[in-house]
Amino acid sequence: MNGLTGAYAPGSSPLHRLPAGVKLAGLALVCTGLVLVGSPLVLAGGAVVVAGLYALSRVGVAAAWAQVRPVRWFAVALFGMQWLVVDLEGALTSTLRVVLAVALAGLVTVTTRTSAMMATLERCLSPARFVGLDPFRLSLLLSLTVRSVPVIASLAQRVREAQRARGVERSLRAFAVPLVVSSLRHADALGEALSARGLDD
């Protein structure tokens, strides 16, 4: 299934070998902790830890940057708005929370095979059988949803760069229409891949 979304970077690091369930549980706990932390200094320390985890994973600088690159302009906009509405400390705190959460989610994605993630989610969702739902299809849906977020963000970035090249960066229509078309093409390609694997019903 990795060919469907392709964010996984093969490797043999300790993070690659860590069970998917442990990584997903750790991600949930850490993201919850990020919401509770109100000090930008503590969050900055967390950023150093996250950078160390990426180094430990040995996925490379390009793969690491690819995880946070799609949200860089959102982070800048968030920081600016928070600084105007709240204060500098609040702006730093909010921005660091978002960037760290995205970076950690990306770290889990880039070091975890889709099949392993789906198997873990399927086990967690097994009680859904009692209400007539298929745990496998639910896990597939959740996995594809998680992995589609950076794909759509990347498409948005490409559209924005194309806007700048044409000198129409202020046009909402010039941004929205190509993004919707690109997203639909991605969805069609994904649907064809699922259909080829017998998962279209």
LOLO-940055 format. One line per field, with one value per atom (N, C-alpha, C, O): residue number from 1; z, y, x; residue in three letters; atom name. Coordinates in steps of 0.2 Angstrom, whole numbers. Example, Ala and Ser with C-alpha at 12.3 -4.5 7.8 and 13.67 -1.06 7.14 Angstrom:
BEGIN
k c(1,1,1,1,2,2,2,2) .
w c(39,39,39,42,35,36,39,40) .
v c(-28,-22,-16,-17,-11,-5,0,6) .
u c(66,62,66,71,64,68,64,67) .
r c(ALA,ALA,ALA,ALA,SER,SER,SER,SER) .
a c(N,CA,C,O,N,CA,C,O) .
This chain:
BEGIN
k c(1,1,1,1,2,2,2,2,3,3,3,3,4,4,4,4,5,5,5,5,6,6,6,6,7,7,7,7,8,8,8,8,9,9,9,9,10,10,10,10,11,11,11,11,12,12,12,12,13,13,13,13,14,14,14,14,15,15,15,15,16,16,16,16,17,17,17,17,18,18,18,18,19,19,19,19,20,20,20,20,21,21,21,21,22,22,22,22,23,23,23,23,24,24,24,24,25,25,25,25,26,26,26,26,27,27,27,27,28,28,28,28,29,29,29,29,30,30,30,30,31,31,31,31,32,32,32,32,33,33,33,33,34,34,34,34,35,35,35,35,36,36,36,36,37,37,37,37,38,38,38,38,39,39,39,39,40,40,40,40,41,41,41,41,42,42,42,42,43,43,43,43,44,44,44,44,45,45,45,45,46,46,46,46,47,47,47,47,48,48,48,48,49,49,49,49,50,50,50,50,51,51,51,51,52,52,52,52,53,53,53,53,54,54,54,54,55,55,55,55,56,56,56,56,57,57,57,57,58,58,58,58,59,59,59,59,60,60,60,60,61,61,61,61,62,62,62,62,63,63,63,63,64,64,64,64,65,65,65,65,66,66,66,66,67,67,67,67,68,68,68,68,69,69,69,69,70,70,70,70,71,71,71,71,72,72,72,72,73,73,73,73,74,74,74,74,75,75,75,75,76,76,76,76,77,77,77,77,78,78,78,78,79,79,79,79,80,80,80,80,81,81,81,81,82,82,82,82,83,83,83,83,84,84,84,84,85,85,85,85,86,86,86,86,87,87,87,87,88,88,88,88,89,89,89,89,90,90,90,90,91,91,91,91,92,92,92,92,93,93,93,93,94,94,94,94,95,95,95,95,96,96,96,96,97,97,97,97,98,98,98,98,99,99,99,99,100,100,100,100,101,101,101,101,102,102,102,102,103,103,103,103,104,104,104,104,105,105,105,105,106,106,106,106,107,107,107,107,108,108,108,108,109,109,109,109,110,110,110,110,111,111,111,111,112,112,112,112,113,113,113,113,114,114,114,114,115,115,115,115,116,116,116,116,117,117,117,117,118,118,118,118,119,119,119,119,120,120,120,120,121,121,121,121,122,122,122,122,123,123,123,123,124,124,124,124,125,125,125,125,126,126,126,126,127,127,127,127,128,128,128,128,129,129,129,129,130,130,130,130,131,131,131,131,132,132,132,132,133,133,133,133,134,134,134,134,135,135,135,135,136,136,136,136,137,137,137,137,138,138,138,138,139,139,139,139,140,140,140,140,141,141,141,141,142,142,142,142,143,143,143,143,144,144,144,144,145,145,145,145,146,146,146,146,147,147,147,147,148,148,148,148,149,149,149,149,150,150,150,150,151,151,151,151,152,152,152,152,153,153,153,153,154,154,154,154,155,155,155,155,156,156,156,156,157,157,157,157,158,158,158,158,159,159,159,159,160,160,160,160,161,161,161,161,162,162,162,162,163,163,163,163,164,164,164,164,165,165,165,165,166,166,166,166,167,167,167,167,168,168,168,168,169,169,169,169,170,170,170,170,171,171,171,171,172,172,172,172,173,173,173,173,174,174,174,174,175,175,175,175,176,176,176,176,177,177,177,177,178,178,178,178,179,179,179,179,180,180,180,180,181,181,181,181,182,182,182,182,183,183,183,183,184,184,184,184,185,185,185,185,186,186,186,186,187,187,187,187,188,188,188,188,189,189,189,189,190,190,190,190,191,191,191,191,192,192,192,192,193,193,193,193,194,194,194,194,195,195,195,195,196,196,196,196,197,197,197,197,198,198,198,198,199,199,199,199,200,200,200,200,201,201,201,201) .
w c(0,0,0,-1,1,2,-5,-5,-11,-17,-18,-22,-14,-15,-12,-15,-7,-4,-4,-4,-3,-3,1,-1,7,11,15,18,16,20,17,11,21,19,22,28,18,21,25,23,30,34,40,40,44,49,56,60,56,62,68,67,74,80,79,81,76,75,70,71,65,60,63,61,68,71,76,78,79,84,81,76,85,83,81,85,76,74,80,81,84,89,94,97,96,101,98,102,91,89,88,90,86,86,93,94,98,105,107,111,106,108,105,108,98,95,98,99,100,103,110,111,114,120,120,123,115,115,112,114,107,105,110,110,114,120,125,127,126,130,127,131,120,117,118,119,119,120,127,128,132,139,140,145,136,137,135,130,140,138,138,137,138,138,131,129,128,121,122,118,128,129,130,127,133,134,127,125,123,116,112,107,113,109,111,106,117,119,116,114,115,112,104,101,101,94,93,89,98,98,99,95,103,104,97,95,94,88,82,79,82,77,79,74,85,87,85,82,85,83,75,73,72,65,63,58,67,65,67,63,72,74,69,68,66,61,54,50,53,47,41,36,40,34,30,24,32,28,29,31,27,28,23,25,17,12,14,14,17,19,25,26,30,36,34,37,30,28,24,25,20,17,21,19,27,32,35,36,35,38,33,34,27,22,20,19,19,17,21,19,28,33,34,39,31,33,32,37,27,26,31,33,32,37,44,47,45,52,52,57,47,47,48,52,44,45,52,55,55,61,66,71,66,70,70,75,64,63,66,69,65,68,75,79,78,85,88,94,85,88,88,93,83,83,88,91,89,93,100,105,101,108,110,112,110,111,108,105,109,106,108,105,115,118,116,115,116,113,106,104,102,95,94,90,98,98,100,97,105,108,103,102,100,96,89,87,87,81,82,78,87,89,90,88,93,94,88,87,83,76,73,70,72,68,72,68,78,81,80,79,81,80,73,71,68,61,60,56,63,62,65,62,71,74,70,69,68,63,57,55,54,48,50,46,56,58,59,57,61,62,55,53,50,44,40,36,40,36,39,35,45,48,49,52,46,47,41,37,39,33,34,39,28,28,30,34,28,30,38,41,41,48,52,57,49,52,52,56,46,45,49,52,50,54,62,65,64,71,71,76,67,67,67,70,63,62,69,70,72,79,84,87,83,88,86,91,80,78,78,75,80,79,83,80,88,91,87,88,81,77,73,71,73,70,74,70,80,84,82,83,78,75,68,65,65,58,53,47,56,52,51,55,46,44,46,44,51,54,49,49,44,39,35,33,33,28,32,30,39,43,44,44,45,46,39,39,33,27,26,24,28,27,32,29,38,42,40,40,38,35,29,28,24,18,20,17,25,27,30,28,34,37,32,32,27,22,16,12,16,10,12,8,19,21,18,15,19,16,8,5,5,-2,-4,-9,-1,-3,-1,-5,4,6,1,-1,-2,-7,-14,-17,-15,-21,-21,-25,-15,-13,-14,-17,-12,-13,-20,-23,-24,-31,-35,-39,-33,-36,-34,-39,-28,-26,-30,-32,-31,-35,-42,-45,-45,-52,-52,-57,-47,-47,-47,-51,-43,-42,-49,-52,-53,-59,-64,-69,-64,-68,-66,-70,-60,-57,-55,-55,-53,-51,-44,-42,-40,-33,-28,-23,-30,-26,-28,-25,-33,-36,-32,-33,-29,-25,-30,-29,-36,-41,-44,-45,-45,-48,-44,-46,-37,-33,-31,-32,-30,-29,-34,-33,-40,-46,-47,-48,-48,-50,-44,-45,-38,-32,-32,-30,-33,-33,-39,-38,-45,-50,-49,-50,-46,-44,-39,-39,-34,-29,-31,-29,-36,-39,-43,-43,-47,-51,-46,-47,-40,-35,-33,-32,-31,-29,-34,-32,-41,-46,-46,-47,-46,-46,-40,-41,-35,-29,-29,-27,-32,-33,-38,-37,-43,-48,-45,-46,-41,-37,-32,-32,-29,-24,-28,-26,-34,-38,-41,-41,-43,-45,-40,-41,-33,-28,-25,-20,-29,-27,-21,-17,-20,-14,-16,-12,-21,-24,-22,-23,-18,-16,-10,-7) .
v c(-6,0,6,12,6,12,16,22,12,15,20,24,19,24,31,36,32,38,40,46,35,35,40,43,41,46,42,45,35,31,31,31,32,32,26,26,21,15,16,20,12,13,7,3,7,2,6,2,12,16,13,9,15,13,15,11,21,23,19,18,17,12,6,3,3,-3,-3,-8,3,4,2,4,-2,-4,2,7,1,7,9,15,4,6,10,15,9,13,20,25,21,27,31,37,28,31,34,39,29,31,37,41,36,42,48,53,48,54,57,63,53,56,59,64,56,58,65,69,65,71,77,82,75,81,84,90,79,81,86,91,84,87,94,99,95,101,106,112,104,108,111,117,107,109,114,117,113,117,125,126,129,136,140,146,137,141,140,134,145,145,142,139,143,140,132,129,130,123,120,114,123,121,121,117,126,127,121,118,119,113,107,102,107,101,101,95,107,107,104,100,105,102,94,91,92,85,82,77,85,83,82,78,88,88,82,79,80,75,68,63,67,61,60,55,66,65,63,59,66,64,56,53,54,47,42,37,45,41,40,36,45,45,45,41,48,49,54,55,58,64,70,71,75,82,84,87,81,83,80,83,73,70,74,74,76,79,86,88,90,96,95,100,90,89,88,89,86,85,92,92,97,103,109,114,108,113,115,121,110,113,118,121,118,122,128,132,130,135,142,146,143,149,150,155,144,144,146,150,144,145,153,156,155,163,167,172,165,169,168,173,162,161,165,168,165,169,177,180,179,186,188,193,184,185,185,189,179,179,185,187,187,192,199,203,200,206,205,210,199,198,197,199,193,191,195,201,192,195,190,185,192,189,182,177,181,174,170,164,172,168,166,161,171,169,164,159,164,159,152,147,152,146,143,137,147,144,141,135,145,143,136,132,136,131,124,119,125,119,116,110,120,118,115,109,118,115,109,104,109,102,97,91,98,93,90,84,94,92,88,83,91,88,81,76,80,73,69,63,71,67,65,59,69,68,62,58,63,58,51,46,51,44,41,36,46,44,41,36,45,44,37,35,35,29,23,18,24,19,16,21,10,8,8,8,10,10,4,4,-2,-8,-9,-11,-7,-8,-3,-5,3,8,6,6,3,1,-5,-6,-10,-16,-14,-16,-9,-6,-3,-4,1,5,0,0,-6,-11,-14,-16,-16,-19,-14,-17,-8,-3,-2,-1,-3,-2,-8,-8,-14,-20,-20,-24,-17,-17,-14,-15,-10,-8,-13,-12,-19,-25,-26,-28,-24,-25,-20,-22,-15,-11,-11,-6,-16,-17,-14,-13,-11,-8,-12,-16,-11,-15,-12,-6,-15,-11,-10,-5,-15,-14,-8,-4,-7,-1,6,11,5,11,13,19,8,9,12,16,9,12,19,23,21,28,32,38,30,35,35,41,30,30,35,39,34,38,45,50,47,53,57,62,53,56,57,63,53,53,58,60,60,64,72,76,73,80,83,88,80,83,83,88,79,79,85,88,86,92,98,103,98,104,106,111,100,101,103,108,101,103,111,115,113,120,124,130,122,125,126,131,121,121,126,130,126,131,138,143,139,146,148,154,144,145,147,151,143,144,151,155,153,160,165,170,164,170,170,176,165,165,168,171,168,171,178,182,180,187,188,193,182,183,180,177,181,178,181,178,187,190,187,189,183,180,174,169,174,168,163,157,165,160,157,151,160,157,152,148,153,148,142,136,144,139,134,128,136,132,127,121,129,124,119,113,121,117,112,106,114,109,104,98,106,102,97,91,99,95,90,84,92,87,82,76,84,79,74,68,76,72,67,61,70,65,60,54,62,58,52,46,54,49,44,38,47,42,37,31,40,36,31,25,33,28,23,17,24,19,14,8,17,12,8,2,10,6,1,-5,3,-1,-7,-13,-5,-11,-16,-22,-14,-18,-22,-25,-20,-23,-20,-23,-13,-10,-4,1,-5,0,0,5,-5,-6,-3,-3) .
u c(4,0,4,2,11,15,15,16,14,14,8,8,3,-3,-1,-4,3,4,11,13,15,23,26,31,25,28,34,38,33,38,45,46,50,57,60,61,62,64,71,75,72,77,78,73,83,84,85,88,83,85,80,76,82,78,71,66,69,63,59,53,63,59,57,52,62,60,55,52,54,49,42,40,38,31,27,27,23,18,14,12,11,7,10,7,16,20,21,20,22,23,17,17,11,5,3,0,4,2,6,4,13,17,15,16,13,11,5,5,0,-6,-4,-7,0,2,6,5,11,15,11,12,7,2,-2,-4,-5,-9,-5,-7,2,6,8,8,8,10,4,5,-2,-8,-7,-9,-5,-4,2,2,7,13,12,9,13,12,18,18,24,31,34,35,36,39,46,49,49,56,56,60,50,50,48,51,44,43,49,50,53,59,64,67,64,68,65,68,58,55,57,57,58,60,67,68,71,78,77,81,73,72,69,72,64,62,67,67,71,77,81,84,83,87,84,87,77,73,74,75,74,74,81,82,86,93,94,97,91,91,88,90,82,79,83,82,88,92,88,90,83,79,82,80,86,89,86,80,90,87,82,77,82,77,70,65,70,64,61,55,66,63,60,55,64,61,54,50,53,47,41,36,42,37,34,28,38,36,35,32,38,38,31,30,26,20,16,12,18,15,19,17,24,29,25,26,22,18,12,11,9,4,6,3,12,15,17,16,20,21,15,15,10,3,0,-2,1,-2,2,-1,9,13,11,10,10,9,2,1,-3,-10,-10,-13,-6,-6,-2,-4,3,7,2,3,-2,-6,-12,-14,-15,-20,-18,-22,-13,-11,-5,-5,1,7,13,11,19,24,25,26,24,25,19,21,13,8,9,7,11,12,18,17,23,28,25,27,22,19,14,15,9,5,8,7,13,16,21,21,24,28,24,26,18,14,12,13,10,8,14,13,19,25,27,29,28,30,25,27,19,14,14,14,15,16,22,23,28,34,34,37,31,30,26,28,21,16,20,19,24,28,33,35,36,41,38,41,32,29,27,28,25,23,29,29,35,41,44,49,43,47,42,44,36,31,28,25,28,25,18,15,14,7,4,-1,7,4,4,-1,10,10,5,2,5,0,-7,-11,-9,-16,-17,-23,-12,-13,-15,-19,-11,-12,-19,-22,-20,-27,-33,-38,-32,-37,-38,-44,-32,-33,-37,-41,-35,-38,-46,-50,-47,-54,-58,-64,-55,-59,-66,-70,-67,-74,-79,-85,-77,-82,-86,-91,-83,-87,-94,-99,-94,-100,-106,-112,-104,-109,-110,-112,-107,-108,-103,-104,-97,-92,-86,-84,-83,-77,-71,-69,-67,-61,-56,-52,-55,-50,-51,-47,-57,-59,-59,-57,-60,-60,-52,-50,-48,-41,-38,-33,-40,-38,-40,-36,-46,-49,-44,-42,-43,-39,-32,-29,-29,-22,-22,-17,-26,-26,-27,-25,-32,-33,-27,-25,-23,-17,-12,-9,-11,-6,-8,-4,-14,-17,-16,-15,-15,-14,-8,-8,-2,4,4,7,0,-1,-4,-2,-10,-14,-10,-11,-7,-3,3,4,6,11,8,11,2,-2,-3,-3,-5,-7,-1,-1,5,11,13,15,12,14,9,12,3,-2,0,0,2,4,11,11,15,21,20,22,15,13,9,10,5,2,7,7,12,18,21,23,22,26,21,24,15,10,8,5,10,9,2,-1,-2,-9,-9,-14,-4,-4,-10,-11,-13,-18,-25,-30,-26,-32,-34,-31,-40,-42,-44,-43,-47,-50,-44,-44,-38,-32,-29,-25,-31,-28,-33,-31,-39,-44,-45,-46,-46,-48,-43,-44,-36,-31,-30,-29,-31,-30,-36,-34,-42,-47,-46,-47,-44,-43,-38,-38,-32,-27,-29,-26,-33,-35,-39,-39,-44,-48,-44,-46,-39,-35,-31,-30,-29,-25,-30,-29,-37,-42,-43,-44,-44,-45,-39,-41,-33,-27,-27,-26,-29,-30,-35,-34,-41,-46,-45,-47,-41,-39,-34,-35,-30,-25,-29,-27,-34,-38,-42,-43,-45,-49,-44,-47,-38,-34,-32,-30,-33,-31,-38,-38,-43,-50,-53,-56,-51,-54,-59,-59,-62,-66,-73,-77,-75,-83,-84,-89) .
r c(MET,MET,MET,MET,ASN,ASN,ASN,ASN,GLY,GLY,GLY,GLY,LEU,LEU,LEU,LEU,THR,THR,THR,THR,GLY,GLY,GLY,GLY,ALA,ALA,ALA,ALA,TYR,TYR,TYR,TYR,ALA,ALA,ALA,ALA,PRO,PRO,PRO,PRO,GLY,GLY,GLY,GLY,SER,SER,SER,SER,SER,SER,SER,SER,PRO,PRO,PRO,PRO,LEU,LEU,LEU,LEU,HIS,HIS,HIS,HIS,ARG,ARG,ARG,ARG,LEU,LEU,LEU,LEU,PRO,PRO,PRO,PRO,ALA,ALA,ALA,ALA,GLY,GLY,GLY,GLY,VAL,VAL,VAL,VAL,LYS,LYS,LYS,LYS,LEU,LEU,LEU,LEU,ALA,ALA,ALA,ALA,GLY,GLY,GLY,GLY,LEU,LEU,LEU,LEU,ALA,ALA,ALA,ALA,LEU,LEU,LEU,LEU,VAL,VAL,VAL,VAL,CYS,CYS,CYS,CYS,THR,THR,THR,THR,GLY,GLY,GLY,GLY,LEU,LEU,LEU,LEU,VAL,VAL,VAL,VAL,LEU,LEU,LEU,LEU,VAL,VAL,VAL,VAL,GLY,GLY,GLY,GLY,SER,SER,SER,SER,PRO,PRO,PRO,PRO,LEU,LEU,LEU,LEU,VAL,VAL,VAL,VAL,LEU,LEU,LEU,LEU,ALA,ALA,ALA,ALA,GLY,GLY,GLY,GLY,GLY,GLY,GLY,GLY,ALA,ALA,ALA,ALA,VAL,VAL,VAL,VAL,VAL,VAL,VAL,VAL,VAL,VAL,VAL,VAL,ALA,ALA,ALA,ALA,GLY,GLY,GLY,GLY,LEU,LEU,LEU,LEU,TYR,TYR,TYR,TYR,ALA,ALA,ALA,ALA,LEU,LEU,LEU,LEU,SER,SER,SER,SER,ARG,ARG,ARG,ARG,VAL,VAL,VAL,VAL,GLY,GLY,GLY,GLY,VAL,VAL,VAL,VAL,ALA,ALA,ALA,ALA,ALA,ALA,ALA,ALA,ALA,ALA,ALA,ALA,TRP,TRP,TRP,TRP,ALA,ALA,ALA,ALA,GLN,GLN,GLN,GLN,VAL,VAL,VAL,VAL,ARG,ARG,ARG,ARG,PRO,PRO,PRO,PRO,VAL,VAL,VAL,VAL,ARG,ARG,ARG,ARG,TRP,TRP,TRP,TRP,PHE,PHE,PHE,PHE,ALA,ALA,ALA,ALA,VAL,VAL,VAL,VAL,ALA,ALA,ALA,ALA,LEU,LEU,LEU,LEU,PHE,PHE,PHE,PHE,GLY,GLY,GLY,GLY,MET,MET,MET,MET,GLN,GLN,GLN,GLN,TRP,TRP,TRP,TRP,LEU,LEU,LEU,LEU,VAL,VAL,VAL,VAL,VAL,VAL,VAL,VAL,ASP,ASP,ASP,ASP,LEU,LEU,LEU,LEU,GLU,GLU,GLU,GLU,GLY,GLY,GLY,GLY,ALA,ALA,ALA,ALA,LEU,LEU,LEU,LEU,THR,THR,THR,THR,SER,SER,SER,SER,THR,THR,THR,THR,LEU,LEU,LEU,LEU,ARG,ARG,ARG,ARG,VAL,VAL,VAL,VAL,VAL,VAL,VAL,VAL,LEU,LEU,LEU,LEU,ALA,ALA,ALA,ALA,VAL,VAL,VAL,VAL,ALA,ALA,ALA,ALA,LEU,LEU,LEU,LEU,ALA,ALA,ALA,ALA,GLY,GLY,GLY,GLY,LEU,LEU,LEU,LEU,VAL,VAL,VAL,VAL,THR,THR,THR,THR,VAL,VAL,VAL,VAL,THR,THR,THR,THR,THR,THR,THR,THR,ARG,ARG,ARG,ARG,THR,THR,THR,THR,SER,SER,SER,SER,ALA,ALA,ALA,ALA,MET,MET,MET,MET,MET,MET,MET,MET,ALA,ALA,ALA,ALA,THR,THR,THR,THR,LEU,LEU,LEU,LEU,GLU,GLU,GLU,GLU,ARG,ARG,ARG,ARG,CYS,CYS,CYS,CYS,LEU,LEU,LEU,LEU,SER,SER,SER,SER,PRO,PRO,PRO,PRO,ALA,ALA,ALA,ALA,ARG,ARG,ARG,ARG,PHE,PHE,PHE,PHE,VAL,VAL,VAL,VAL,GLY,GLY,GLY,GLY,LEU,LEU,LEU,LEU,ASP,ASP,ASP,ASP,PRO,PRO,PRO,PRO,PHE,PHE,PHE,PHE,ARG,ARG,ARG,ARG,LEU,LEU,LEU,LEU,SER,SER,SER,SER,LEU,LEU,LEU,LEU,LEU,LEU,LEU,LEU,LEU,LEU,LEU,LEU,SER,SER,SER,SER,LEU,LEU,LEU,LEU,THR,THR,THR,THR,VAL,VAL,VAL,VAL,ARG,ARG,ARG,ARG,SER,SER,SER,SER,VAL,VAL,VAL,VAL,PRO,PRO,PRO,PRO,VAL,VAL,VAL,VAL,ILE,ILE,ILE,ILE,ALA,ALA,ALA,ALA,SER,SER,SER,SER,LEU,LEU,LEU,LEU,ALA,ALA,ALA,ALA,GLN,GLN,GLN,GLN,ARG,ARG,ARG,ARG,VAL,VAL,VAL,VAL,ARG,ARG,ARG,ARG,GLU,GLU,GLU,GLU,ALA,ALA,ALA,ALA,GLN,GLN,GLN,GLN,ARG,ARG,ARG,ARG,ALA,ALA,ALA,ALA,ARG,ARG,ARG,ARG,GLY,GLY,GLY,GLY,VAL,VAL,VAL,VAL,GLU,GLU,GLU,GLU,ARG,ARG,ARG,ARG,SER,SER,SER,SER,LEU,LEU,LEU,LEU,ARG,ARG,ARG,ARG,ALA,ALA,ALA,ALA,PHE,PHE,PHE,PHE,ALA,ALA,ALA,ALA,VAL,VAL,VAL,VAL,PRO,PRO,PRO,PRO,LEU,LEU,LEU,LEU,VAL,VAL,VAL,VAL,VAL,VAL,VAL,VAL,SER,SER,SER,SER,SER,SER,SER,SER,LEU,LEU,LEU,LEU,ARG,ARG,ARG,ARG,HIS,HIS,HIS,HIS,ALA,ALA,ALA,ALA,ASP,ASP,ASP,ASP,ALA,ALA,ALA,ALA,LEU,LEU,LEU,LEU,GLY,GLY,GLY,GLY,GLU,GLU,GLU,GLU,ALA,ALA,ALA,ALA,LEU,LEU,LEU,LEU,SER,SER,SER,SER,ALA,ALA,ALA,ALA,ARG,ARG,ARG,ARG,GLY,GLY,GLY,GLY,LEU,LEU,LEU,LEU,ASP,ASP,ASP,ASP,ASP,ASP,ASP,ASP) .
a c(N,CA,C,O,N,CA,C,O,N,CA,C,O,N,CA,C,O,N,CA,C,O,N,CA,C,O,N,CA,C,O,N,CA,C,O,N,CA,C,O,N,CA,C,O,N,CA,C,O,N,CA,C,O,N,CA,C,O,N,CA,C,O,N,CA,C,O,N,CA,C,O,N,CA,C,O,N,CA,C,O,N,CA,C,O,N,CA,C,O,N,CA,C,O,N,CA,C,O,N,CA,C,O,N,CA,C,O,N,CA,C,O,N,CA,C,O,N,CA,C,O,N,CA,C,O,N,CA,C,O,N,CA,C,O,N,CA,C,O,N,CA,C,O,N,CA,C,O,N,CA,C,O,N,CA,C,O,N,CA,C,O,N,CA,C,O,N,CA,C,O,N,CA,C,O,N,CA,C,O,N,CA,C,O,N,CA,C,O,N,CA,C,O,N,CA,C,O,N,CA,C,O,N,CA,C,O,N,CA,C,O,N,CA,C,O,N,CA,C,O,N,CA,C,O,N,CA,C,O,N,CA,C,O,N,CA,C,O,N,CA,C,O,N,CA,C,O,N,CA,C,O,N,CA,C,O,N,CA,C,O,N,CA,C,O,N,CA,C,O,N,CA,C,O,N,CA,C,O,N,CA,C,O,N,CA,C,O,N,CA,C,O,N,CA,C,O,N,CA,C,O,N,CA,C,O,N,CA,C,O,N,CA,C,O,N,CA,C,O,N,CA,C,O,N,CA,C,O,N,CA,C,O,N,CA,C,O,N,CA,C,O,N,CA,C,O,N,CA,C,O,N,CA,C,O,N,CA,C,O,N,CA,C,O,N,CA,C,O,N,CA,C,O,N,CA,C,O,N,CA,C,O,N,CA,C,O,N,CA,C,O,N,CA,C,O,N,CA,C,O,N,CA,C,O,N,CA,C,O,N,CA,C,O,N,CA,C,O,N,CA,C,O,N,CA,C,O,N,CA,C,O,N,CA,C,O,N,CA,C,O,N,CA,C,O,N,CA,C,O,N,CA,C,O,N,CA,C,O,N,CA,C,O,N,CA,C,O,N,CA,C,O,N,CA,C,O,N,CA,C,O,N,CA,C,O,N,CA,C,O,N,CA,C,O,N,CA,C,O,N,CA,C,O,N,CA,C,O,N,CA,C,O,N,CA,C,O,N,CA,C,O,N,CA,C,O,N,CA,C,O,N,CA,C,O,N,CA,C,O,N,CA,C,O,N,CA,C,O,N,CA,C,O,N,CA,C,O,N,CA,C,O,N,CA,C,O,N,CA,C,O,N,CA,C,O,N,CA,C,O,N,CA,C,O,N,CA,C,O,N,CA,C,O,N,CA,C,O,N,CA,C,O,N,CA,C,O,N,CA,C,O,N,CA,C,O,N,CA,C,O,N,CA,C,O,N,CA,C,O,N,CA,C,O,N,CA,C,O,N,CA,C,O,N,CA,C,O,N,CA,C,O,N,CA,C,O,N,CA,C,O,N,CA,C,O,N,CA,C,O,N,CA,C,O,N,CA,C,O,N,CA,C,O,N,CA,C,O,N,CA,C,O,N,CA,C,O,N,CA,C,O,N,CA,C,O,N,CA,C,O,N,CA,C,O,N,CA,C,O,N,CA,C,O,N,CA,C,O,N,CA,C,O,N,CA,C,O,N,CA,C,O,N,CA,C,O,N,CA,C,O,N,CA,C,O,N,CA,C,O,N,CA,C,O,N,CA,C,O,N,CA,C,O,N,CA,C,O,N,CA,C,O,N,CA,C,O,N,CA,C,O,N,CA,C,O,N,CA,C,O,N,CA,C,O,N,CA,C,O,N,CA,C,O,N,CA,C,O,N,CA,C,O,N,CA,C,O,N,CA,C,O,N,CA,C,O,N,CA,C,O,N,CA,C,O,N,CA,C,O,N,CA,C,O,N,CA,C,O,N,CA,C,O,N,CA,C,O,N,CA,C,O,N,CA,C,O,N,CA,C,O,N,CA,C,O,N,CA,C,O,N,CA,C,O,N,CA,C,O,N,CA,C,O) .
